Amino acid sequence: MKSKILLIHGWNYTNYTSQGCTNAWENRSKFVNSLSEHFEVIQFNLPGFCGENDPKIAWVLDDFVTYVGQKIKQEKPDYILGYSFGGAIALRWKKISGDTKIKTILVSPAIIRKYEKKNFGMIQKIFKSILPTMIISIFRDIYLTRFIKNPYYTKASDVMRKTYRNIVAVDLRNDLVSLSDSVSLIYGENDTATPPTLLKSVLGECSVVQDVRIILGGGHDIANTHTEQLVSEILKIKERRDEDKHKSFETNL
């Protein structure tokens, strides 16, 4: 019988429910199909994506973690795999739950993101020190929709726009450092959205040694550009876990 793996998708503006999609993994179907040869794959759509209703109020990361936690409890997977924002959810779930039975795999995880528009960040800090929060929110909406025209923002409903703002700047390095169990992190070497280099300074501070794997030449979308290599790394993780289970069984005989 195949091991069961539950997939947690990322934050893609083409997957907003308002865009008419039905499957948040459709844009990475090649990866899912390849993974299905080795695992029983469980897919689902997060609230606000691909036919699922938007949250009634803007969510924060822990709201998504609670939602996914219910799916995990229902499906009882052997593995969970979070991609990009899904990786942030999986890491946070791992930290909050303290679970050591389900193997957690994070692919291009949004533990910390890289932002290029440093000047706007400085301007925003200045505005925050002198303007009311409501006025700042209005200016931010105008800036992101009219000037940058950020599709993650412009194509979102009002509640998903606010939710996006809540999750996009979350920094989960402390969660990674304080884990009492290891996770597997798989990055593309040239990922510019969630660069693995940003984690170098904290990996040495982790309570346990974390399993970090780099796919050479890959970017953020390694599921499509380096499908075979990504699946190969996941199978290596499975083999290692199976070996550890076997050794543990022999020790307890």
PyMOL commands that set and color helices and strands:
alter all, ss='L'
color gray80, all
select helices_A, chain A and resi 13-15+17-19+26-36+61-75+85-97+118-130+133-147+151-154+158-168+173-178+196-203+222-225+227-251
alter helices_A, ss='H'
color red, helices_A
select strands_A, chain A and resi 3-8+39-42+79-83+103-107+184-188+211-215
alter strands_A, ss='S'
color yellow, strands_A
deselect
rebuild
show_as cartoon
